């Protein structure tokens, strides 16, 4: 897990990524998969979750099917 100052820095960096994405990426590129890889996984890592043993997720291009699971934290 990162220290509080490192977490604050990470949140600032992730915020900047989101701001820049508005100008650089088409709305179709800023999708669920992009959000997971660029925002959620790094943030959870900063909070102390280990990407491989602690997080499980699927990348899907199709709309969610009712009852499907696409992200899990163990």
C-alpha positions in Angstrom: 0.0 0.0 0.0 1.2 3.5 -0.8 1.6 6.2 1.8 -1.0 9.0 2.1 1.2 11.5 0.1 1.7 8.9 -2.6 -2.0 8.2 -2.7 -2.8 11.9 -3.0 -0.3 12.1 -5.9 -1.8 9.1 -7.6 -5.4 10.5 -7.4 -4.0 13.8 -8.9 -2.4 11.9 -11.7 -5.5 9.9 -12.4 -7.6 13.0 -12.4 -5.3 14.5 -15.0 -5.6 11.4 -17.1 -9.4 11.8 -17.1 -9.2 15.5 -18.0 -6.8 14.8 -20.8 -8.9 11.9 -22.1 -11.8 14.3 -22.8 -9.6 16.1 -25.3 -7.7 13.2 -26.7 -10.1 10.3 -26.9 -13.4 9.8 -28.7 -16.3 9.0 -26.4 -16.4 5.5 -27.7 -12.8 5.0 -26.6 -13.6 6.1 -23.0 -15.5 3.0 -22.2 -15.7 0.5 -19.4 -12.6 -1.4 -20.4 -10.6 1.9 -20.6 -12.0 3.0 -17.2 -10.9 -0.3 -15.6 -7.4 -0.3 -17.0 -6.6 3.4 -16.6 -8.5 4.4 -13.5 -9.9 1.7 -11.3 -7.1 -0.9 -11.3 -4.4 1.7 -10.5 -6.5 3.3 -7.8 -7.2 0.0 -6.2 -3.5 -0.8 -6.4 -2.7 2.4 -4.6 -5.1 1.4 -1.9 -3.2 -1.8 -1.4 -4.9 -4.4 -3.5 -2.6 -6.6 -5.5 -3.7 -6.7 -9.2 -3.3 -10.4 -9.8 -4.2 -12.4 -6.7 -6.7 -9.8 -5.3 -8.5 -8.6 -8.5 -10.3 -10.5 -11.2 -12.0 -8.9 -14.2 -13.0 -9.6 -17.7 -12.8 -7.2 -20.6 -16.0 -7.2 -22.7 -16.9 -5.4 -25.9 -20.5 -6.4 -25.7 -23.2 -5.0 -23.4 -23.5 -6.5 -19.9 -25.5 -9.6 -19.7 -27.8 -9.7 -16.7 -26.1 -11.7 -13.9 -22.6 -11.5 -15.4 -19.6 -10.5 -13.3 -17.0 -8.3 -14.8 -14.9 -7.2 -11.8 -14.2 -8.9 -8.5 -12.1 -8.0 -5.5 -11.1 -10.9 -3.3 
